[in-house]
Amino acid sequence: MDTATIIEHLDAEISRLQQAKAVLGGTDVRKGPGRPKASNAISKSVAVKLTKRVMTEEGKKKIALAQKARWAKVRKAAKKAENTGNTVEKAIKSTAASASPKAIKKAAKT
């Protein structure tokens, strides 16, 4: 007997033993077409406990300072508009537009 024949006989014997074990154990090892059925251990998902997201004091201070700077910029534009005779709404819109990325791109093109 050559090596390939011996390996073929061993594979057949292993397959036969696996089928016998499945019959005795109560599970079916046969592989058929389609997706295999999930076992109980795999199909049950683990519940993930959601944690509440908390902002640090440093983060709160940073946001507060940024907002105060924005309002100061608006107030400064409104005060400047009063002195030059423009309406306050125009000054606020121009201030808000100057901070947007689109306005910066437009200004760079012209």
LUMMAR-706449 format. One record per residue (C-alpha): residue in one letter; x negated, y negated, z. Coordinates in pm, 1 decimal, padded with zeros to 6 digits. Example, Ala and Ser with C-alpha at 12.3 -4.5 7.8 and 13.67 -1.06 7.14 Angstrom:
! residues 2
+----+----------+----------+----------+
: aa :       xx :       yy :       zz :
+----+----------+----------+----------+
:  A : -01230.0 :  00450.0 :  00780.0 :
:  S : -01367.0 :  00106.0 :  00714.0 :
+----+----------+----------+----------+
! end
This chain:
! residues 110
+----+----------+----------+----------+
: aa :       xx :       yy :       zz :
+----+----------+----------+----------+
:  M :  00000.0 :  00000.0 :  00000.0 :
:  D : -00120.3 : -00345.3 : -00077.5 :
:  T : -00098.3 : -00645.6 :  00156.3 :
:  A :  00199.1 : -00811.8 : -00018.6 :
:  T :  00411.6 : -00498.0 :  00020.0 :
:  I :  00323.1 : -00465.8 :  00388.1 :
:  I :  00418.5 : -00831.8 :  00451.8 :
:  E :  00745.4 : -00778.5 :  00265.0 :
:  H :  00832.6 : -00478.6 :  00484.7 :
:  L :  00743.1 : -00672.4 :  00801.6 :
:  D :  00966.0 : -00964.7 :  00698.0 :
:  A :  01254.1 : -00726.2 :  00634.1 :
:  E :  01203.4 : -00564.1 :  00974.9 :
:  I :  01189.5 : -00904.4 :  01148.4 :
:  S :  01511.4 : -01008.3 :  00975.7 :
:  R :  01683.7 : -00685.6 :  01078.5 :
:  L :  01569.9 : -00729.5 :  01441.2 :
:  Q :  01690.1 : -01090.8 :  01450.5 :
:  Q :  02033.3 : -00984.2 :  01326.8 :
:  A :  02051.2 : -00710.0 :  01589.9 :
:  K :  01950.6 : -00959.2 :  01861.1 :
:  A :  02219.5 : -01201.6 :  01742.9 :
:  V :  02486.9 : -00933.0 :  01758.3 :
:  L :  02382.5 : -00833.7 :  02109.2 :
:  G :  02348.2 : -01194.9 :  02225.3 :
:  G :  02677.0 : -01311.3 :  02077.5 :
:  T :  02534.6 : -01573.1 :  01841.1 :
:  D :  02525.3 : -01556.1 :  01466.0 :
:  V :  02187.4 : -01620.3 :  01304.2 :
:  R :  02298.5 : -01589.0 :  00941.6 :
:  K :  02223.2 : -01891.6 :  00734.9 :
:  G :  02488.1 : -01994.3 :  00490.7 :
:  P :  02553.2 : -02291.7 :  00268.3 :
:  G :  02630.4 : -02626.7 :  00421.8 :
:  R :  02520.7 : -02815.3 :  00724.1 :
:  P :  02451.6 : -02611.2 :  01037.9 :
:  K :  02684.9 : -02653.9 :  01333.3 :
:  A :  02545.7 : -02856.0 :  01620.2 :
:  S :  02491.0 : -02682.6 :  01948.8 :
:  N :  02639.7 : -02820.2 :  02271.0 :
:  A :  02302.4 : -02940.1 :  02397.1 :
:  I :  02232.3 : -03143.5 :  02086.3 :
:  S :  02576.2 : -03282.2 :  02009.7 :
:  K :  02636.3 : -03444.3 :  02347.9 :
:  S :  02493.6 : -03793.2 :  02349.0 :
:  V :  02332.0 : -03942.3 :  02653.6 :
:  A :  02516.3 : -04241.6 :  02795.3 :
:  V :  02298.7 : -04550.5 :  02788.1 :
:  K :  02350.4 : -04793.0 :  03072.3 :
:  L :  02368.6 : -05146.7 :  02938.2 :
:  T :  02176.2 : -05400.0 :  03138.3 :
:  K :  02281.7 : -05759.4 :  03176.1 :
:  R :  02044.9 : -05995.5 :  03002.6 :
:  V :  01917.7 : -06262.6 :  03238.4 :
:  M :  01739.7 : -06579.3 :  03134.7 :
:  T :  01439.2 : -06687.3 :  03338.6 :
:  E :  01421.2 : -07025.0 :  03507.3 :
:  E :  01140.9 : -07124.1 :  03268.8 :
:  G :  01360.8 : -07043.3 :  02973.0 :
:  K :  01651.4 : -07245.1 :  03111.3 :
:  K :  01425.0 : -07544.3 :  03173.4 :
:  K :  01279.0 : -07521.9 :  02824.4 :
:  I :  01625.2 : -07520.0 :  02664.7 :
:  A :  01743.7 : -07806.2 :  02886.0 :
:  L :  01442.8 : -08020.8 :  02792.5 :
:  A :  01493.4 : -07950.4 :  02422.5 :
:  Q :  01861.4 : -08048.5 :  02444.4 :
:  K :  01776.8 : -08367.1 :  02634.5 :
:  A :  01525.3 : -08455.1 :  02362.1 :
:  R :  01794.0 : -08402.2 :  02095.5 :
:  W :  02039.6 : -08629.8 :  02276.9 :
:  A :  01768.7 : -08892.8 :  02328.6 :
:  K :  01700.8 : -08888.8 :  01956.5 :
:  V :  02073.6 : -08935.9 :  01881.9 :
:  R :  02101.9 : -09221.3 :  02133.5 :
:  K :  01793.8 : -09388.9 :  01987.9 :
:  A :  01940.1 : -09365.0 :  01637.1 :
:  A :  02272.9 : -09503.7 :  01756.1 :
:  K :  02101.4 : -09796.4 :  01928.5 :
:  K :  01894.5 : -09865.7 :  01616.9 :
:  A :  02210.9 : -09855.7 :  01405.2 :
:  E :  02380.1 : -10112.9 :  01628.1 :
:  N :  02085.3 : -10347.1 :  01589.3 :
:  T :  02068.2 : -10307.7 :  01208.7 :
:  G :  02443.7 : -10322.7 :  01151.8 :
:  N :  02493.3 : -09962.5 :  01033.8 :
:  T :  02770.8 : -09754.4 :  01179.1 :
:  V :  02688.4 : -09517.2 :  01461.3 :
:  E :  02826.7 : -09218.3 :  01268.3 :
:  K :  02585.4 : -09280.2 :  00979.2 :
:  A :  02293.4 : -09303.4 :  01217.7 :
:  I :  02387.7 : -08980.9 :  01391.7 :
:  K :  02435.5 : -08799.9 :  01060.4 :
:  S :  02101.9 : -08923.2 :  00929.3 :
:  T :  01930.7 : -08815.3 :  01251.2 :
:  A :  02088.2 : -08469.8 :  01237.3 :
:  A :  02010.4 : -08436.3 :  00866.6 :
:  S :  01648.6 : -08534.4 :  00915.2 :
:  A :  01602.8 : -08246.4 :  01159.3 :
:  S :  01745.7 : -07979.6 :  00926.9 :
:  P :  01512.2 : -07772.5 :  00708.4 :
:  K :  01719.6 : -07850.9 :  00397.4 :
:  A :  01674.8 : -08222.4 :  00450.4 :
:  I :  01301.5 : -08176.9 :  00490.3 :
:  K :  01284.2 : -07984.3 :  00160.5 :
:  K :  01491.0 : -08253.2 : -00015.0 :
:  A :  01264.3 : -08527.1 :  00117.6 :
:  A :  00956.3 : -08336.1 :  00002.7 :
:  K :  01096.2 : -08301.1 : -00351.9 :
:  T :  01172.0 : -08672.1 : -00392.9 :
+----+----------+----------+----------+
! end
